[in-house]
Amino acid sequence: MILKDKIALITGITNENSIAYHIAKGFSREGAKLILTYQGSRLKETLDKLSENLNAELTMECDATNDDHLHHLFTEIDKKFGGLDIFLHGIAFANKNELAGGITNSTSEGFKLAMDVSCFTLIKMSKYCIPLMEKRGGGSIMTLTYIGSVRALPAYNAMGCAKAALESSVRYLAYEVGEKNIRVNALSPAPMRTVAARSIPGFLDMYNNFVKNTFMKRHVDGEDIAGSAIYLGSDLSKMVTGMVIYIDGGFHCSALM
Ligand SMILES: NC(=O)c1ccc[n+]([C@@H]2O[C@H](COP(=O)([O-])OP(=O)(O)OC[C@H]3O[C@@H](n4cnc5c(N)ncnc54)[C@H](O)[C@@H]3O)[C@@H](O)[C@H]2O)c1
């Protein structure tokens, strides 16, 4: 149980296919105390059920763009736990229009929304996490990114720009909080069949073509991602910060066609 008694805040669970849910399962198995958040009351019933399966200690609604929700969430965490060890940022959103066609289809409003939800919420939520992590002598912040940040992919467009900004934010956050013994990293998994992924036009082609371009010749599963997240959340990675860790069987450096 390498996360025994660590207090972990997990955002971005929609259902059992969510990457954040796989990570939450891994954290729970390793002994962490879980705090789960969900976006919007329509998810309450599902989250209550998943929360029970995971033995979570606190489950709250939190739209990461809503300042009142954030204030309420972090006040509750402070009251109930008196600190925080791990924060998983599993949040991303873009309107369909920002993904379809070419990047010139983007609108100013749609581009800003993708950037605000998919990137700035990491910075905003980390600001709340930092004092709580200081109370525990340090902590680990992690987010989820995708290779569309460094490569131009069909139909990723504004989200690719947001992921590039997200990865840059990871480095600047890591720079700012290193002396507080807080680490900040990003996990970059291969395509997974989730609700967010389904909104990317042509996602299934990308998913199906993935295996032949990897070294490991198989898809990534939830356990693969959870393993790397557990490592980042644990003291095994205590000098690892500012990194983007690919979990993709070698796809990121493959020239296979
Ligand atoms: N599925 C993939 O192929 C893949 C690959 C690499 C990275 N990722 C990244 O993993 C993360 C999780 O996505 P997923 O694929 O598990 O899909 P998902 O749909 O299960 O999760 C996305 C989550 O973002 C949440 N969210 C969106 N806007 C929010 C807001 N304003 N406040 C709070 N929460 C909000 C949604 O409620 C949802 O739970 C995303 O950052 C995604 O870009 C996904």
Ligand as a Chemical Component Dictionary entry (heavy atoms), coordinates in Angstrom:
data_LIG
# 
_chem_comp.id                   LIG 
_chem_comp.type                 NON-POLYMER 
_chem_comp.pdbx_formal_charge   0 
_chem_comp.three_letter_code    LIG 
# 
loop_
_chem_comp_atom.comp_id 
_chem_comp_atom.atom_id 
_chem_comp_atom.alt_atom_id 
_chem_comp_atom.type_symbol 
_chem_comp_atom.charge 
_chem_comp_atom.model_Cartn_x 
_chem_comp_atom.model_Cartn_y 
_chem_comp_atom.model_Cartn_z 
_chem_comp_atom.pdbx_ordinal 
LIG N1  N1  N 0  -9.545  9.400  -23.640 1  
LIG C1  C1  C 0  -8.394  9.616  -24.214 2  
LIG O1  O1  O 0  -8.070  9.054  -25.265 3  
LIG C2  C2  C 0  -7.405  10.551 -23.569 4  
LIG C3  C3  C 0  -6.042  10.442 -23.913 5  
LIG C4  C4  C 0  -5.131  11.321 -23.307 6  
LIG C5  C5  C 0  -5.585  12.272 -22.395 7  
LIG N2  N2  N 1  -6.913  12.336 -22.085 8  
LIG C6  C6  C 0  -7.330  13.361 -21.109 9  
LIG O2  O2  O 0  -7.806  12.700 -19.951 10 
LIG C7  C7  C 0  -8.655  13.615 -19.231 11 
LIG C8  C8  C 0  -9.908  12.878 -18.812 12 
LIG O3  O3  O 0  -10.704 12.574 -19.955 13 
LIG P1  P1  P 0  -11.370 11.163 -20.238 14 
LIG O4  O4  O 0  -10.903 10.726 -21.579 15 
LIG O5  O5  O -1 -11.214 10.274 -19.066 16 
LIG O6  O6  O 0  -12.906 11.561 -20.473 17 
LIG P2  P2  P 0  -14.129 11.810 -19.459 18 
LIG O7  O7  O 0  -15.192 12.392 -20.325 19 
LIG O8  O8  O 0  -14.441 10.587 -18.715 20 
LIG O9  O9  O 0  -13.546 12.919 -18.460 21 
LIG C9  C9  C 0  -13.505 14.307 -18.743 22 
LIG C10 C10 C 0  -13.983 14.983 -17.483 23 
LIG O10 O10 O 0  -13.818 16.413 -17.542 24 
LIG C11 C11 C 0  -14.853 16.925 -16.704 25 
LIG N3  N3  N 0  -15.050 18.350 -16.912 26 
LIG C12 C12 C 0  -15.226 19.023 -18.081 27 
LIG N4  N4  N 0  -15.445 20.330 -17.811 28 
LIG C13 C13 C 0  -15.384 20.476 -16.461 29 
LIG C14 C14 C 0  -15.526 21.559 -15.567 30 
LIG N5  N5  N 0  -15.796 22.816 -16.015 31 
LIG N6  N6  N 0  -15.399 21.348 -14.233 32 
LIG C15 C15 C 0  -15.148 20.104 -13.756 33 
LIG N7  N7  N 0  -15.008 19.029 -14.546 34 
LIG C16 C16 C 0  -15.133 19.220 -15.877 35 
LIG C17 C17 C 0  -16.077 16.126 -17.139 36 
LIG O11 O11 O 0  -17.128 16.229 -16.200 37 
LIG C18 C18 C 0  -15.470 14.741 -17.219 38 
LIG O12 O12 O 0  -15.631 14.055 -15.993 39 
LIG C19 C19 C 0  -8.870  14.801 -20.155 40 
LIG O13 O13 O 0  -7.982  15.833 -19.812 41 
LIG C20 C20 C 0  -8.504  14.236 -21.522 42 
LIG O14 O14 O 0  -8.087  15.244 -22.437 43 
LIG C21 C21 C 0  -7.826  11.498 -22.645 44 
# 
loop_
_chem_comp_bond.comp_id 
_chem_comp_bond.atom_id_1 
_chem_comp_bond.atom_id_2 
_chem_comp_bond.value_order 
_chem_comp_bond.pdbx_ordinal 
LIG N1  C1  SING 1  
LIG C1  O1  DOUB 2  
LIG C1  C2  SING 3  
LIG C2  C3  SING 4  
LIG C2  C21 DOUB 5  
LIG C3  C4  DOUB 6  
LIG C4  C5  SING 7  
LIG C5  N2  DOUB 8  
LIG N2  C6  SING 9  
LIG N2  C21 SING 10 
LIG C6  O2  SING 11 
LIG C6  C20 SING 12 
LIG O2  C7  SING 13 
LIG C7  C8  SING 14 
LIG C7  C19 SING 15 
LIG C8  O3  SING 16 
LIG O3  P1  SING 17 
LIG P1  O4  DOUB 18 
LIG P1  O5  SING 19 
LIG P1  O6  SING 20 
LIG O6  P2  SING 21 
LIG P2  O7  DOUB 22 
LIG P2  O8  SING 23 
LIG P2  O9  SING 24 
LIG O9  C9  SING 25 
LIG C9  C10 SING 26 
LIG C10 O10 SING 27 
LIG C10 C18 SING 28 
LIG O10 C11 SING 29 
LIG C11 N3  SING 30 
LIG C11 C17 SING 31 
LIG N3  C12 SING 32 
LIG N3  C16 SING 33 
LIG C12 N4  DOUB 34 
LIG N4  C13 SING 35 
LIG C13 C14 SING 36 
LIG C13 C16 DOUB 37 
LIG C14 N5  SING 38 
LIG C14 N6  DOUB 39 
LIG N6  C15 SING 40 
LIG C15 N7  DOUB 41 
LIG N7  C16 SING 42 
LIG C17 O11 SING 43 
LIG C17 C18 SING 44 
LIG C18 O12 SING 45 
LIG C19 O13 SING 46 
LIG C19 C20 SING 47 
LIG C20 O14 SING 48 
# 
